[in-house]
Structures are given as structure tokens and as C-alpha cells.
Amino acid sequence: MNSNHTIFSFEVFPPKKTMNIETVYKTLDELSGIKPDFISVTYGAGGSANCGNTLNIANRIKDVCGVQSVVHLPCINMTKKDALFVLEQFQEAGIENILALRGDRVEGVEQCNDFAHASDLIRFIKEFDAKRTNGKSFKLFGACYPERHPESPDVLSDIKALKDKVDAGAEHLLSQLFFDNEKFYRFVERARLAGITVPIEAGIMPATNKKSIERMVSMTNAVLPKKFVRMMERYADSPEAIRDAGIAYAVDQIVDLVTNGIEGIHLYTMNNSYVAERINSAVRSLFSEPPVEMEIK
């Protein structure tokens, strides 16, 4: 991944069990025409027993679309034996990039105790790499929360946990969604003051559906600015209008972020290539220039 320019990347997810995987392949073919720096793929619902679709999609991204892939790996319900099995699968499939995650707690499912935090998984992967005989190793990504992880008691504790994740071996950070750029700038400032020097990409999710945004906000601790709330209320009953307004809001966020020298944009596509293409056509020229030192407002 070229670090000499502002990074532009996407996230996709495997289809539900009732859907054909070809629907995602069609989306990938359309997204790959935009030539992002990489496409990340979330881990299939059902854990290690259902990671086949995730691997198939990741291989499609790198082998057919010609774009680097990053595979999400949540560890909250994994034993070390599970994780070793999955890493061996990744190695055999030629996967080079992993987004190491703790993952969300699932009601009614008792979490395993082998990995309490994503940093524990990162250390485990580093140990796995050290035992390889081919000299290769995974590039490890980590997640971050501009407005604090919902389970963190305060922002300082959150930054400390993030620093631990980076010290363990995370080389690149992808942020959760946010709708107020000032929150992100403050977060980056705290991270840099704490000695976190790895690239931090801003996670942007176009608000094309009110219910999905409300669900994601409840999971990420994101605060909705007044102008965003007004937009959602004004166009909630018109799918086309809320889609177009959401695209415009995301474009406005991205222009401001790139203008202020942020290192990258990670677009949560929700498997909607039309929305991604609309946003790309509006902002792509901004990514031709190398990133500059970010101005903290």
C-alpha cells in the first residue's frame, strides 16, 4: 500500500446465508473499477465455521479485481486453537493483511477468555509469524474509535488501549464511523500526543438509510451533529432523497478531511457500489496529491 498519497479504501461484507455470493462479486467488480488502495472484508457471521465466504471474497478482491484485500478477524469468541486454524487458512490462501478486532459481544453467547482485547490477538499473530519458515508475516491493522469505545471509561483510557494495540504490532488504524470531523481531529491529536505514529484512516459511512445509521451509532458511540439530525428527519420518508443527502454529507466530510491533510479515507460501502461510485466521482481528484501534516483546528 503506497503511503505517498492519501489512502482511499473500502469495506464490504459477505452476503447473508440466504443470499448468493455472486451479488457481492458483482459489487466487487464495480468497486474495483474505482481502483481503491485496498478493500477490507468483514468476517462472515457464524465465526470460524463460516469464514469460507470471507476467504472467497478476499481472494476475489486480490486475484480477480487486482486490489489488495484486508480480512477482518474478530477474536472475542475464539479460542487460541480457533485462531491458529484460521491463520493457517489465511496463510494457505495467500492473505497478507488482517484487521485484528476484539469484536462485538453477542447477547446469549459466552465469550472465550483466550483473547480479552484485540491487542492480545495481535500478539498471538506476531508469535505465529515468528514461527513461520517462509519469512513472511501478516500486515496488521487495528480499529479505533474517534469518540471513544463504548466500553471505555474515558478518552484517556481509550487512547492508552489504542497505544497498547499499536505497540503490540498494529501498523495501520481504521476508524469507526463519525459524522463530526472536529471529533476526529481531536482524536488524532490525542493519539499523536500519546506517541501513536501509524497511519490513521477516517471511517466514513454515507447515511443512505436511517435505520442502519441509528443501529451503527448505537454500537459506536458516535454523536450526531444537529445538521445531520435535521437532514435525516427532513428526508426520512424519501429513500432517494436521503440517499442523495447522505452522499452529499459524506462528500462534504471527505473534502474537509482531505483538505486538512488526513492520511486516508475508509469508506463503509454497505455493499452499495452506486453510492461508492457517486462519492468517488466527487472526490477522487483530491487523492492525487500526497498527504500533508494535518492542521489541528
Steps between C-alpha positions, in 0.01 A plus 500: 500500500655824382539746786605787271144610439174533687360147538152419370356163604167318525327247724264225383334213683407141407139438400244358740463124484182543296677706232718390211867594530489609134318815613812604691726405210303736276544778755874427522541513124337843500701626798830376358451726200545792739848362587501546878823433691337201667163345579435352843251220550323433827506156659204282406224465757531174686869525585770264379242251375383754243823670396492332157306786342737752655800321350330461163424871491852596612649280228265650243615849603870425455502239224218616271452867581873569535454693826661423835267338751484535879314231695325584827568256784294540822629299796243542777349153442821329386728265686869499416439173317230668289728793424787272399270310263381824338852641467613182329208537259597860431860401444403223258272739310774761464327758719752766599298757697288451814284748691529361854185569703359406836155493343155578637348315791207283394211472741458144619845393379767451763828651386822302515774615735803441275483848348366779720613776264603545139855564624506141630412371155765721341767357729378148418529571126850641548596177678349302212709702252817445701459123458455513123774345291433702184598834655162657424278681747156656506456876486278578798230765509312621805171680562457825691207704631518878447233551767624232742420131506156453662656284774789736581452703821659815350699624201838465674436132574391456139820656362709290739333183370558616142868564574525147639350370176757688291787397728388139456544530123211682331650694208193680367179620667149519354253715690140424574243727337447856621297795372679791665849558358603707801465188715739319269759781501501505880538121507799507263659773708467286816638196320806687372568651843491146640774394258281318247667566164341242266261614225143566615224480239171678557199269479212653303157342466256669259162539671282332240264328744377645830457168679847371412661824615310491830612140555865581426497811718370294794798267459776758448428786742485748210328834567270637231544873423184709486526556125527125446194432717302765311600340171390155614166630631433710191552217250421190708191415293671527163759226432637681194525835677668360811743310279597814308518711817715234668737492204530880506570497876770232459661693214506814714668306781760350267587834334559656842705202625724478194544878488628482856755235411346189649687186394213303356128440455347158568154492343240267649325411173225278646553301178346786301722566201271776369556711812874431496526601134306823562733593785808401304405715203461799731826464696746286304710791373574594863700180546761575234704719733717358782368549854631798693545547872149527636392836629330470836224757511 
